Each structure stands twice: as structure tokens, then as C-alpha cells.
Amino acid sequence: MRGMRIVPALTVLALLAAACGGSGSASTTTTTLAPTTTAAPSTTAAPTTTTTTTTTLPPTTTTTTLPPPQVAWGDPQTVLTLQPDFFVQRGQVIDAQVRVIASWGDAAYLFVGADLSGRVHDLGGVTQTDHYSDVRVWSSPDGADWTEGAGLPFPGSFDEWAYGAVPFGDELAVVGAWRESGTNPAQVQGFWTFPTDDPDGAAWVGSGFPPTWVQADPANLGGDRKEEMLDVVVLDGLLVAVGKSDFVPELGEPGRAEYGAAVWTSADGRAWDRVPDDAGVFSGPGNSTRMKAAVGDAGTVWAFGIDDSARRDDLAVWSTPDGTTWERLELDGERATGARDLVVADAARSPLGFVVVGNEFGNDGRFPAIWFSPDGIQWERPDPGVAFEGELVSVAATDFGFIAVGFFRPEGRTSPLVLLSGDGRNWYQEAEGAFEVEGTRRSRLTAVGVHAGTVLVGGLVTYFDDYRDVVVWSGPVGPGSG
């Protein structure tokens, strides 16, 4: 039949059984079919069927995690020693911390908020010794040797604070706040004494070396609200400062509390203009926002804060191309955490994107928080990798990644916290031993900055005898290995 030989039925059954596979000790039979030959002169081979199987594999995705920067930390340098509270005399420092680290010209600068004891209030025959806040300034060419210079001036006995600084041409612009009276309300003969005024914005400009400081014109920096300038950046030859403007009626007075952001601009750092917000982009009724930090480049400034006007807190981001026209950005991604409250402390920017640091808190405590975005729109919440309570208070961008600092409480002990990231998404904790100081029972980090390839970190350490030191760690930064 067309030169083909019929295979016996039993053989076919054997083949089927082999294909189905047996169990136990069933044997496997292999049958080889020989070529079919007839007596005719021609030879015909059995037809052959070729089966082609195409397998489609999913595309290969390669994720490269940049290694965190490495810093060769040196020994801590003490810039100020504080006595235990029961030793403090009038005119001496009660408390202090590094609030701002700035790079300007050939030197790095520390702006240290120092609370002093000694102003006496006459309360009608009864006196009360209060304390007030000054801003003291240190400089160093290398982060190792520090020299104290003239502090930021403010005529009279007032409280003043520095919160942000930025080089501006040949000068250094500094922003902060001030207010009259003291910072420590107390009860005297059954009556409470309170600070006599709300804080207003304040600014200074430094020139020369050692710098001479000039206080900015206070016009447009204050009013009948609580106002503070919390950060400052440069945008195309213009200083742009961001902060907050709150109205809280006194007890028994009519009115509803309002919490809003505020923006100021200046062409020289000496005279400032308040940016109006008629459209209510960042202030006014219904808003409950503050601009806590800002970053910028040659064409845009971004400001960051928290919007707590709804039932949950949200990261809030604004941008401006000129310092006066602002837009609240519509954010995507993970930017809030359930019922927890959020706090923004600082922000940094590099070609990789934006990093915002702060903390989140609820009934279970307060924990470090990080936000990252490659473009300012799409946000994610990287895991800080810290299982204990704590806070991140400052962040800086280097040529090799980001460095964030603060403190955490392993086993209830306040300890320095340093997190490093090569890409803003993946964070690694610096070895705690790098910031240990012998004989201390408590320590925390308060600010980080970069000067000429050197990372500078300010902190406050408390010894077992209750003496305290304001200290600075520094070290050259380089690429990580990994």
C-alpha cells in the first residue's frame, strides 16, 4: 500500500503505553521503525514531520543599585562646651546646636543657635531671669580647625534664629526669624509670663573675610502673624526665601487659626518683598501648609512642606520659574502614610532627583521618613531601614549620592543616625561607631553640609557628668564600592 508497511496493533499499543509513562516497575519499550523497501526500482522513505516550537521569554530587566558614598570621618572637633544647668550663670549658654552648615568661598560656616541665660524681667517688684537666643558663627577652611567670628547682629535683647544660608555672588545670604522678649515662659507668683511678640522673618548678608554681617531691612518681613523664613535659594540672580505665616488668635479672642506658607524675594539680600498669594496656592483660608525646605537650579525653585488640611497628611510640593508665580504640583506615587502625621525637615537635589527627609509619628512613636522623586512629580517612600524611633533633620547632596543625618533611640538611648544613598532610593546606615564619643550617654546630629568635597556634620553630645559639647565631624567623600 503505497510502499508503507502496516505496524501491528500490539506494537502501536506498546508505543502509546511508553508515551503515557508507567509507574512502579513497568518497563519502557523503544521501537525503531526500519525504512520501507519494495521490489520496485524506486525507494520511497516514510514522510517526516518537523515540529517547530517557539518559546518567548520575558524581557530581562537589570536594576543597578548605585553604591552609597563613602566618607573617611575624622575625629570630632569641639566648638563649644556647655556646663550642666545647675552651674550656668547669667550670660552663659544654656543650650546650643548647629542649625545651618554653609559653604561660602574658601571656608565652611557653622551657624549655631545658642540660648543664653541672663535677661531680667521686672514684673512689678518681682524679677524673673529669662533666657534668649543668639546666633553664633564659626568658620573653617577644611572642617578640622574652627574659629569663632562675629555673630549675626540684632540690636537690643531679642531672640534670633538662623535657618538657611546660600552664597549669593560674593556674599552669603542668611535667613531666619526674630522676636522680642524671652523664649522660656514661667510662672511667677501665680502669673504666667509669655514672650511679648510673635516671631517675624529676619535676614542678614555677610561680606568679606572674616565676614561683616549686615541685618536686612525688616520691612515686609513681619506683621501681625507668626512668620519665619526657613530656607533660601538663588534663582537666576534672585534670592527666594520660603517659610511660614501663621495666625493663631489669643485665648478668648475671636478668629480662626490659619496656617500657611510664605515666600519672599530679594535682589540684594538687604531689601525683601513678600510675594502675594491672591489665588491661595499656598496660603489663605482652607490651607494648612508650610514651606519648610527649598532647592533650585538655574530655572526653577521647588519648595516642600506638609499639607494637613485633610484627614491625612500629604507631602506638598510647589514650583516657580521666577520666584513670584507659584504652582502646587499634582503628585503621583506613595506620599502619605495612613493615619500618621508627617513632618518635612529638609530637602536636597542632585542630577538623580529630589530627596526630602523628616519624620512620621503616631500612637506607636516617631520614626525617620524619606521621600524620593526623579522629577518632582512621581514620588516614592524608600525604606530608611531603621527599626527604632528617631528623626531625620538634615540632608545634603554630594557628587556621589546623598547623606541624611538625625538621631534614633536603640534600646532607649539617643544615638547619632547617618544614612547614605547612592541613588536616593536605597539607603544604608553608617556604622554607628564612626560617631561615638567616649564618655557620652546621649548624642544627636543636627545638620549636614558639604564644602569642597568634604562632608561636615554638626551634633550635640552629652556626657555622664551632664557637660555637653557642640561638635563637628568631617571627612572627604568619595564613591562607594559595590
C-alpha positions in Angstrom: 0.0 0.0 0.0 2.0 2.9 -1.4 5.2 1.3 -0.2 4.3 1.5 3.5 4.2 -1.3 6.0 1.4 -1.6 8.4 2.6 -1.7 12.0 0.9 -4.4 14.0 -1.7 -3.2 16.5 0.2 -4.5 19.5 3.2 -2.5 18.6 1.2 0.7 18.4 -0.3 -0.1 21.8 3.2 -0.5 23.2 4.2 2.8 21.8 1.2 4.5 23.4 1.9 3.0 26.7 5.5 4.2 26.6 4.4 7.7 25.7 1.9 7.8 28.6 4.6 6.6 31.0 4.1 3.8 33.5 4.5 3.5 37.2 6.2 1.1 39.6 8.4 -1.4 37.7 6.8 -1.0 34.3 9.4 -1.2 31.6 9.9 1.3 28.8 9.9 -0.1 25.3 11.6 1.7 22.4 10.6 0.7 18.9 12.7 1.5 15.9 11.0 1.6 12.6 13.1 0.4 9.7 13.0 2.1 6.2 10.3 0.6 3.9 11.6 -1.1 0.7 9.6 -2.5 -2.2 10.7 -4.7 -5.2 10.1 -1.7 -7.4 13.1 0.1 -8.7 12.2 3.2 -6.7 12.6 3.6 -3.0 10.2 5.7 -1.0 11.0 6.9 2.5 8.4 7.4 5.2 7.2 11.0 5.4 8.9 13.1 8.1 7.1 15.8 10.1 9.2 18.6 11.6 7.7 20.4 14.6 9.0 23.9 15.4 8.5 25.2 18.9 8.9 28.9 19.6 9.5 30.0 23.2 9.0 33.6 24.1 10.9 34.7 27.2 10.0 37.8 29.2 12.4 40.7 28.7 15.4 40.8 31.0 15.3 43.7 33.4 18.5 44.8 35.0 18.3 47.1 38.0 21.6 48.7 39.0 21.8 50.0 42.6 24.4 52.6 43.0 26.7 52.1 46.0 26.4 54.7 48.7 29.1 57.4 49.1 31.9 56.7 51.4 33.2 59.3 53.9 36.6 59.0 55.7 35.4 60.5 59.0 37.9 62.3 61.2 37.8 62.8 65.0 35.0 65.2 66.2 36.1 68.8 66.8 34.5 70.7 69.8 33.5 74.2 69.0 31.5 75.0 72.2 31.3 73.4 75.7 28.1 73.8 77.8 28.1 73.4 81.6 25.4 71.5 83.5 22.3 73.5 84.0 22.9 74.0 87.7 26.3 75.6 87.0 25.1 78.1 84.4 25.5 81.7 85.4 23.9 84.8 84.0 25.2 85.4 80.5 26.3 81.8 79.9 25.0 79.4 77.3 22.2 77.1 78.4 21.7 75.2 75.2 23.1 75.2 71.7 23.0 73.3 68.4 24.4 73.6 64.9 21.4 74.7 62.8 23.0 75.5 59.4 26.2 74.5 57.6 27.1 76.5 54.6 29.9 76.6 52.1 31.0 80.0 51.0 34.2 80.9 49.2 37.2 79.2 50.8 35.5 78.3 54.1 32.7 76.4 55.6 30.4 78.1 58.1 28.5 76.9 61.1 25.5 78.9 62.4 24.9 77.8 65.9 21.7 78.7 67.8 22.7 79.5 71.4 20.3 80.0 74.2 21.7 82.3 76.9 20.7 83.0 80.5 20.6 86.4 82.0 17.9 88.8 80.9 15.9 90.0 83.9 12.3 90.9 83.6 10.7 93.4 86.0 7.3 92.1 86.8 6.2 94.9 89.2 8.5 94.3 92.1 9.3 90.7 91.2 12.1 89.9 88.8 12.5 86.8 86.6 15.7 85.8 84.9 14.8 84.6 81.4 16.9 83.2 78.6 17.2 84.4 75.0 18.6 83.1 71.7 21.6 84.3 69.7 23.2 83.1 66.5 27.0 82.5 66.8 29.2 81.8 63.8 32.3 79.6 63.3 34.3 79.2 60.1 36.9 76.6 58.9 38.9 76.2 55.7 39.0 72.4 56.0 36.4 71.3 58.6 39.1 70.4 61.1 40.2 73.8 62.6 37.3 76.1 63.6 37.4 79.8 64.5 34.5 81.8 66.0 33.8 85.1 64.4 31.2 87.8 64.8 27.7 86.6 65.4 24.7 87.7 63.5 23.7 91.2 64.7 20.3 92.2 66.0 20.1 95.4 68.1 18.7 95.0 71.6 17.8 91.9 73.6 15.9 89.8 71.2 15.6 86.2 70.2 17.0 85.4 66.7 17.4 82.2 64.8 19.2 81.2 61.6 17.5 78.5 59.4 19.0 78.7 56.0 22.0 80.2 54.1 23.2 80.4 50.5 26.1 82.0 48.6 24.9 85.0 46.5 27.6 86.5 44.3 30.5 87.4 46.6 28.2 87.5 49.7 26.4 85.0 51.9 22.7 85.4 52.5 21.2 84.1 55.7 17.5 83.8 56.7 15.7 83.1 59.9 13.4 84.7 62.4 13.4 87.0 65.5 11.1 88.2 68.2 11.1 90.3 71.3 11.4 89.0 74.9 12.4 85.6 76.0 11.8 82.0 74.9 11.0 80.4 78.3 7.6 81.2 79.8 7.5 80.8 83.6 5.0 81.2 86.4 5.8 83.9 88.9 3.5 84.5 92.0 0.7 82.7 90.2 1.0 84.6 87.0 2.4 83.3 83.7 4.8 85.4 81.7 4.9 84.8 77.9 7.0 86.1 75.1 5.7 89.6 74.2 5.5 89.2 70.5 5.2 86.7 67.6 8.2 85.9 65.6 8.9 87.7 62.3 11.2 86.9 59.4 14.8 88.0 59.6 17.7 88.1 57.1 21.4 89.0 57.1 24.1 89.4 54.5 27.8 88.6 55.0 30.7 90.3 53.1 34.4 89.9 53.2 36.6 87.6 55.3 36.2 87.4 58.2 32.7 88.4 57.2 31.0 91.5 58.3 27.3 90.9 58.8 24.5 93.4 57.9 20.9 93.0 59.0 18.3 93.2 56.3 15.6 95.9 56.4 12.8 94.3 58.5 10.1 95.9 56.3 7.9 93.2 54.6 9.4 90.5 56.8 6.8 90.6 59.6 3.4 91.7 60.7 0.6 90.5 62.9 1.2 86.9 62.2 3.8 84.3 63.2 6.2 84.4 60.3 9.6 82.7 59.8 11.9 82.4 56.9 13.0 78.7 56.9 15.1 78.3 53.7 16.6 80.3 50.9 17.9 79.5 47.4 19.2 81.5 44.4 17.1 81.7 41.1 18.7 83.5 38.2 20.2 86.3 40.3 17.3 86.5 42.7 17.1 85.3 46.3 14.0 83.3 47.0 13.1 82.5 50.7 10.3 80.2 51.8 8.8 79.7 55.2 5.5 80.0 57.1 2.9 82.6 58.1 0.5 81.5 60.9 -2.3 83.3 62.6 -3.3 82.0 66.0 -5.8 84.1 68.0 -5.0 84.6 71.6 -7.1 82.8 74.2 -10.5 84.4 74.3 -10.0 86.4 71.1 -12.3 85.9 68.1 -11.0 84.4 64.9 -10.0 81.1 63.4 -6.4 79.8 63.3 -4.8 79.9 59.9 -1.6 78.1 58.9 0.0 78.9 55.6 3.2 79.1 53.7 5.0 82.3 52.8 7.5 83.4 50.1 9.9 86.4 49.9 12.2 87.6 47.2 15.2 89.9 47.2 17.7 91.2 44.6 20.4 92.0 47.1 19.6 90.3 50.4 19.1 93.6 52.2 15.6 94.6 51.0 12.9 91.9 50.7 9.4 91.8 49.1 6.6 89.5 50.2 5.2 87.5 47.3 1.4 87.9 47.2 -0.8 84.8 47.0 -4.2 86.1 45.9 -5.0 82.7 44.3 -4.4 80.9 47.5 -1.8 78.5 46.1 0.0 78.1 49.4 -1.9 80.3 52.0 -5.2 81.6 53.0 -8.5 80.0 54.3 -8.6 76.3 53.7 -4.9 75.9 53.5 -2.9 74.3 56.3 0.6 74.2 54.8 4.1 75.4 55.4 7.1 75.6 53.1 9.9 74.0 55.2 12.7 73.5 52.6 13.6 74.6 49.1 16.0 73.5 46.3 16.7 75.1 42.9 18.6 75.2 39.7 19.1 77.9 37.1 15.5 77.9 36.0 13.2 76.6 38.8 12.7 76.6 42.5 10.9 73.8 44.3 9.5 74.1 47.8 8.5 71.3 50.1 6.1 71.0 53.1 3.2 69.1 54.5 -0.5 69.7 53.8 -2.5 68.6 56.8 -5.8 70.3 55.8 -7.4 67.0 55.0 -7.9 63.9 57.2 -4.4 62.7 56.4 -1.1 64.4 55.9 0.3 64.7 52.4 3.6 65.8 51.1 3.2 69.2 49.4 5.4 70.4 46.6 5.3 73.8 44.8 7.5 75.2 42.0 8.2 78.5 40.4 10.1 79.7 37.3 10.6 83.2 38.5 10.1 83.4 42.3 6.7 85.1 42.1 4.5 82.8 40.1 3.9 79.6 42.0 2.2 76.3 41.2 1.1 73.5 43.6 2.2 70.3 41.8 -0.1 67.3 41.4 1.9 64.4 42.8 1.7 60.7 42.0 3.0 57.8 43.9 3.3 57.0 47.6 3.5 60.3 49.5 1.4 59.7 52.7 1.3 57.1 55.4 -2.2 56.3 56.6 -3.2 58.0 59.8 0.3 59.0 60.8 1.3 62.7 60.9 4.2 63.8 58.7 7.0 66.3 59.2 9.3 67.7 56.5 12.7 68.8 57.8 15.0 69.3 54.8 15.5 68.6 51.1 18.3 68.1 48.7 18.6 67.8 44.9 21.1 66.2 42.5 21.0 65.1 38.9 19.4 61.8 40.2 16.4 63.6 41.6 15.0 65.0 44.9 15.3 63.7 48.4 13.1 65.0 51.2 13.7 63.9 54.8 11.7 64.3 58.0 9.7 62.0 60.3 6.3 60.4 60.7 4.6 59.9 64.1 1.5 58.3 65.6 0.5 56.3 68.6 3.4 53.9 68.0 6.0 56.6 68.2 8.1 58.8 65.9 10.2 57.4 63.1 12.5 58.6 60.3 10.9 59.3 56.9 12.3 59.7 53.4 10.7 60.7 50.1 12.4 60.4 46.7 11.4 61.6 43.2 13.3 61.6 40.0 11.3 64.5 38.6 9.4 66.2 41.4 6.1 64.6 40.3 6.4 60.8 40.8 7.2 60.1 44.5 8.1 57.1 46.4 8.8 56.3 50.1 12.2 54.4 50.4 12.6 52.3 53.5 15.1 54.0 55.8 16.0 50.6 57.2 15.7 51.9 60.8 13.6 49.8 63.2 13.8 52.2 66.1 12.2 55.6 66.9 14.0 58.6 65.6 14.1 61.6 63.3 16.0 62.8 60.2 16.6 66.5 60.4 19.0 67.4 57.6 20.2 66.0 54.2 22.9 67.0 51.7 23.7 66.0 48.1 27.3 65.1 47.2 28.9 64.2 43.9 28.4 60.5 44.9 25.0 60.4 46.4 23.0 61.7 49.4 23.8 61.9 53.2 21.0 62.3 55.7 21.5 62.8 59.5 19.5 62.8 62.7 19.1 60.5 65.7 17.4 57.3 66.7 16.8 55.5 70.0 18.0 51.9 70.0 17.2 50.4 73.4 16.0 53.9 74.6 19.4 55.6 74.2 19.6 58.6 71.9 22.3 57.9 69.3 23.6 59.5 66.1 21.9 58.4 62.9 23.6 58.7 59.5 22.0 57.3 56.3 23.8 57.2 52.9 22.4 56.5 49.4 24.0 56.4 46.0 20.7 56.9 44.2 18.1 58.3 46.7 16.1 55.0 46.6 18.3 52.6 48.5 19.6 53.7 51.9 22.3 52.3 54.2 23.1 53.1 57.8 26.6 54.4 58.5 28.5 52.4 61.2 27.4 53.8 64.5 31.0 53.6 65.8 32.1 56.4 63.5 30.2 58.9 65.7 30.8 57.5 69.1 32.4 59.8 71.6 33.9 58.3 74.7 32.1 59.0 78.0 28.8 60.1 76.5 25.4 58.9 77.4 23.4 60.7 74.7 24.2 62.3 71.3 22.3 63.5 68.3 23.2 65.0 64.9 21.6 68.4 63.9 22.9 69.4 60.5 24.9 68.2 57.5 26.6 70.2 54.7 29.3 69.8 52.1 32.3 72.1 51.4 35.0 71.5 48.8 34.5 67.7 48.7 34.3 67.4 52.5 31.2 66.4 54.4 30.5 68.2 57.6 28.1 67.0 60.3 27.2 69.0 63.4 26.0 67.4 66.6 25.5 67.7 70.3 26.9 65.1 72.8 26.0 64.8 76.5 28.5 63.3 78.9 27.7 61.3 82.0 28.6 64.3 84.2 26.0 66.4 82.2 28.5 68.6 80.4 27.7 68.9 76.8 29.8 69.7 73.7 28.7 71.1 70.3 30.9 69.1 67.9 31.6 68.7 64.2 32.7 65.6 62.3 34.2 66.0 58.9 35.8 63.8 56.2 36.4 63.7 52.4 33.6 62.0 50.4 34.2 59.6 47.6 32.5 56.9 45.6 31.3 53.8 47.3 32.3 50.3 46.4 29.8 47.6 45.4 
